[in-house]
Amino acid sequence: MDGNKKLAWFAALRLDKLSTTELLQLCKKVQDTEASAILLTGNVSASGKAAEDLLMLELYTNIPVYYVMGTTDYEKKSVKKTRTAATMSSSDKICWLQSRELIELNSCTALIGVDSWGDMALGAGDTTEYILATHRQIEDLRHLNTKGMFKCLQDLATQDVKMARELLTTALKKYEKVIFATGIPPFIENTLKDGAKPNDHMLPFCVCKSMGDMLLEVMKEHSKQQLIVAAGLVHTDIEYKPLDNLCVKTCRQNNIDIETLNTIEIS
């Protein structure tokens, strides 16, 4: 994948909710952008349908599909089973990014990704009065009490931050620019819709603060290289730059009714 190209980027696309006609219309818009690949940042489909839906998306667009998962992708299964299935089904054409060290987009740019989870560090934290309905659909979480569920979410977030650090450090050894896909924003600034932050009881699930802390640390050590973060979950269409070489993007939800799809320039 060489040259000055771009990724067609979708946040929380939910392929399972599209009819065949809507999917074909969406794929036509992707083709019109002349994108080199598709990037999905979380909530790809409903549990059990992702593999089939991703296959149709790749088939109709005839370009690679790279993705990370969100909470709806884990519904009705355990995290381990879901990730094992995603790893086994990953290929050059349809790839769960957490199953690969990196994807080389061109000689200067690499793509990496991890799912990520809200780490309960912001807002009301683990005193929140909310529990997300999607969490109750995940096997690892649904039988836990509130305290146990929050501890499990924090552990999952810690594991993904550790993996993200390893992937990013590896990519920065060779590439001038890295695009990092993740299902949860790493900074609260990306959640400020119309200048207002989410309810303090929602924030613990909407941001992975420890991911943001790690990204700041690593990119301060690599000041001559660039990192672009494409985050899912929220639909705020915000570009936040905490460092000159670190840009974190969230996007509005793409759908078949909008004229221009979200894209990320590769180089």
C-alpha positions as CSV (number, residue, x, y, z in Angstrom):
1,M,0.0,0.0,0.0
2,D,2.2,2.8,-1.3
3,G,1.7,6.4,-2.2
4,N,-0.4,9.2,-0.8
5,K,-3.6,7.4,0.2
6,K,-6.3,7.3,2.9
7,L,-8.4,5.2,5.2
8,A,-12.2,5.3,5.2
9,W,-12.9,5.5,8.9
10,F,-16.0,4.4,10.7
11,A,-16.8,4.7,14.5
12,A,-19.5,2.3,15.8
13,L,-20.7,1.4,12.4
14,R,-22.9,-1.5,13.6
15,L,-23.0,-3.4,10.4
16,D,-25.7,-5.7,11.7
17,K,-28.2,-2.8,11.6
18,L,-27.7,-2.2,7.9
19,S,-30.0,-3.8,5.3
20,T,-28.3,-5.2,2.2
21,T,-29.4,-2.2,0.2
22,E,-27.9,0.2,2.9
23,L,-24.7,-1.8,3.0
24,L,-24.3,-1.6,-0.8
25,Q,-25.0,2.2,-0.7
26,L,-22.3,2.6,2.0
27,C,-19.8,0.5,0.1
28,K,-20.4,2.7,-3.0
29,K,-19.5,5.8,-0.9
30,V,-16.4,4.1,0.3
31,Q,-15.4,3.3,-3.3
32,D,-16.0,6.9,-4.2
33,T,-13.5,8.1,-1.7
34,E,-10.8,6.0,-3.4
35,A,-9.7,4.8,0.0
36,S,-7.0,2.2,0.3
37,A,-8.6,0.4,3.2
38,I,-11.4,0.6,5.8
39,L,-10.8,1.3,9.5
40,L,-13.4,0.5,12.0
41,T,-12.9,1.7,15.6
42,G,-15.2,-0.4,17.8
43,N,-18.8,-1.7,17.9
44,V,-18.5,-3.3,14.5
45,S,-21.5,-5.6,14.7
46,A,-23.7,-7.6,17.0
47,S,-22.4,-10.6,18.8
48,G,-22.0,-13.6,16.5
49,K,-22.5,-11.6,13.3
50,A,-19.2,-9.7,12.9
51,A,-17.4,-12.3,10.8
52,E,-20.2,-12.5,8.3
53,D,-20.8,-8.7,8.2
54,L,-17.1,-8.0,7.8
55,L,-16.8,-10.5,4.9
56,M,-19.7,-8.7,3.1
57,L,-18.0,-5.3,3.7
58,E,-14.7,-6.5,2.2
59,L,-16.4,-8.3,-0.6
60,Y,-18.5,-5.3,-1.7
61,T,-15.6,-2.8,-1.4
62,N,-12.7,-5.0,-2.5
63,I,-10.3,-3.3,-0.1
64,P,-8.8,-4.5,3.2
65,V,-10.8,-4.0,6.4
66,Y,-8.9,-3.3,9.7
67,Y,-10.8,-3.1,12.9
68,V,-10.8,-3.0,16.7
69,M,-13.7,-4.1,18.8
70,G,-16.1,-2.3,21.2
71,T,-18.5,-3.6,23.9
72,T,-21.2,-4.7,21.5
73,D,-18.7,-7.0,19.7
74,Y,-18.2,-8.9,22.9
75,E,-21.9,-9.4,23.7
76,K,-23.0,-13.0,24.6
77,K,-19.4,-14.3,24.7
78,S,-16.4,-14.1,26.9
79,V,-13.6,-11.7,26.1
80,K,-11.2,-14.6,25.6
81,K,-13.6,-16.5,23.2
82,T,-14.3,-13.3,21.2
83,R,-10.7,-12.5,20.8
84,T,-9.7,-16.0,19.9
85,A,-12.3,-16.1,17.2
86,A,-11.2,-12.7,15.9
87,T,-7.6,-13.8,15.8
88,M,-8.4,-17.1,14.0
89,S,-10.4,-15.3,11.4
90,S,-8.0,-12.5,10.8
91,S,-6.3,-12.3,7.4
92,D,-4.6,-9.8,5.1
93,K,-8.1,-8.8,3.9
94,I,-10.0,-8.6,7.2
95,C,-7.9,-8.0,10.3
96,W,-8.5,-7.5,13.9
97,L,-5.6,-5.2,14.7
98,Q,-4.9,-6.5,18.2
99,S,-4.0,-9.9,16.6
100,R,-1.1,-8.3,14.6
101,E,2.1,-6.4,15.6
102,L,1.4,-3.8,12.9
103,I,0.2,-3.2,9.4
104,E,2.6,-1.4,7.1
105,L,0.6,1.2,5.1
106,N,3.6,2.6,3.3
107,S,7.4,2.8,4.0
108,C,6.8,5.7,6.4
109,T,3.5,4.8,8.1
110,A,2.3,1.9,10.2
111,L,-1.2,1.1,11.6
112,I,-1.6,-0.5,15.0
113,G,-4.7,-1.0,17.2
114,V,-6.1,-2.2,20.5
115,D,-9.7,-2.4,21.6
116,S,-9.3,-0.5,25.0
117,W,-11.8,-0.2,27.8
118,G,-13.0,2.7,30.1
119,D,-10.6,2.4,33.1
120,M,-13.0,4.0,35.7
121,A,-10.5,6.7,36.4
122,L,-12.5,9.9,35.5
123,G,-15.7,11.4,36.6
124,A,-17.4,9.5,39.4
125,G,-14.9,6.7,38.9
126,D,-15.9,3.4,40.7
127,T,-18.6,5.3,42.6
128,T,-20.6,5.8,39.5
129,E,-24.3,4.9,39.7
130,Y,-24.4,3.6,36.1
131,I,-23.8,0.2,34.7
132,L,-23.8,-0.1,30.9
133,A,-26.4,-2.5,29.5
134,T,-23.8,-3.8,27.0
135,H,-21.5,-4.8,29.8
136,R,-24.2,-7.0,31.3
137,Q,-24.2,-8.9,28.0
138,I,-20.6,-10.0,28.2
139,E,-20.0,-13.4,29.9
140,D,-17.1,-12.2,32.0
141,L,-19.1,-9.4,33.5
142,R,-22.8,-10.3,33.6
143,H,-22.6,-12.4,36.8
144,L,-20.3,-10.0,38.8
145,N,-21.5,-7.6,41.4
146,T,-20.8,-3.9,40.7
147,K,-17.5,-3.8,42.5
148,G,-16.3,-7.0,40.7
149,M,-17.4,-5.7,37.3
150,F,-15.5,-2.4,37.7
151,K,-12.4,-4.3,38.8
152,C,-12.6,-6.5,35.7
153,L,-13.0,-3.5,33.5
154,Q,-9.9,-1.9,35.1
155,D,-7.9,-5.1,34.6
156,L,-9.0,-5.3,30.9
157,A,-8.0,-1.6,30.4
158,T,-4.6,-2.2,32.1
159,Q,-3.9,-5.2,29.8
160,D,-4.8,-3.2,26.6
161,V,-2.7,-0.2,27.7
162,K,0.3,-2.6,28.2
163,M,-0.2,-4.1,24.7
164,A,-0.6,-0.7,23.2
165,R,2.7,0.5,24.6
166,E,4.4,-2.6,23.2
167,L,2.9,-2.1,19.8
168,L,3.6,1.6,19.6
169,T,7.2,1.2,20.8
170,T,7.8,-1.4,18.2
171,A,6.2,0.7,15.4
172,L,8.2,3.8,16.3
173,K,11.5,1.9,15.9
174,K,10.9,1.9,12.1
175,Y,8.2,4.3,11.1
176,E,8.0,8.1,11.1
177,K,4.2,8.1,11.5
178,V,1.9,5.7,13.3
179,I,-1.9,5.6,13.1
180,F,-3.3,4.0,16.3
181,A,-6.9,2.7,16.3
182,T,-8.7,2.3,19.6
183,G,-12.3,1.8,20.7
184,I,-12.2,4.3,23.6
185,P,-10.9,7.9,23.6
186,P,-7.7,8.3,25.7
187,F,-8.5,11.9,26.7
188,I,-11.5,13.6,28.2
189,E,-11.1,16.5,25.7
190,N,-12.4,14.2,22.9
191,T,-15.7,13.8,24.7
192,L,-16.5,17.5,25.0
193,K,-19.6,17.7,22.8
194,D,-20.5,21.3,22.1
195,G,-18.0,22.2,24.9
196,A,-19.9,20.1,27.6
197,K,-18.4,16.9,29.0
198,P,-20.5,13.8,29.5
199,N,-22.3,13.1,32.8
200,D,-19.7,12.2,35.5
201,H,-21.4,8.9,35.9
202,M,-20.8,8.0,32.2
203,L,-17.2,9.3,32.0
204,P,-15.6,6.2,33.7
205,F,-16.8,4.1,30.8
206,C,-16.1,6.7,28.0
207,V,-12.3,7.4,28.5
208,C,-9.3,5.3,29.2
209,K,-7.1,7.8,31.1
210,S,-4.3,5.4,31.6
211,M,-4.0,5.0,27.8
212,G,-3.7,8.8,27.4
213,D,-1.0,8.9,30.1
214,M,0.9,6.2,28.3
215,L,0.6,7.9,24.9
216,L,1.9,11.2,26.3
217,E,4.9,9.5,27.9
218,V,5.9,7.5,24.8
219,M,5.4,10.4,22.4
220,K,7.4,12.8,24.5
221,E,10.3,10.3,24.1
222,H,9.8,10.3,20.3
223,S,9.4,14.0,19.6
224,K,10.4,13.7,15.9
225,Q,7.8,11.1,15.0
226,Q,4.0,11.6,14.6
227,L,1.1,9.6,16.2
228,I,-2.5,9.9,15.0
229,V,-5.1,8.3,17.3
230,A,-8.4,7.3,15.8
231,A,-10.8,6.6,18.7
232,G,-14.3,5.2,18.6
233,L,-17.4,5.2,20.9
234,V,-18.1,9.0,21.1
235,H,-19.3,10.9,18.0
236,T,-17.9,14.3,18.8
237,D,-15.9,15.1,15.6
238,I,-13.0,16.5,17.7
239,E,-9.3,16.8,16.9
240,Y,-7.3,17.2,20.1
241,K,-3.5,17.8,20.1
242,P,-2.0,17.4,23.6
243,L,1.5,17.4,22.0
244,D,2.8,18.7,18.7
245,N,3.4,15.1,17.6
246,L,0.2,13.6,19.0
247,C,-3.2,14.1,17.5
248,V,-6.3,12.4,18.8
249,K,-9.4,12.3,16.6
250,T,-13.0,11.3,17.2
251,C,-15.5,11.5,14.4
252,R,-19.2,11.8,13.8
253,Q,-21.1,8.6,13.0
254,N,-20.9,7.7,9.3
255,N,-24.1,6.6,7.7
256,I,-25.6,6.2,4.3
257,D,-27.3,9.6,4.5
258,I,-24.2,11.8,4.8
259,E,-22.3,13.1,1.7
260,T,-18.7,12.9,2.9
261,L,-17.3,9.9,4.8
262,N,-14.6,10.3,7.5
263,T,-11.1,9.6,6.2
264,I,-7.6,9.6,7.6
265,E,-4.7,10.5,5.4
266,I,-2.0,7.9,5.3
267,S,0.8,10.2,4.2
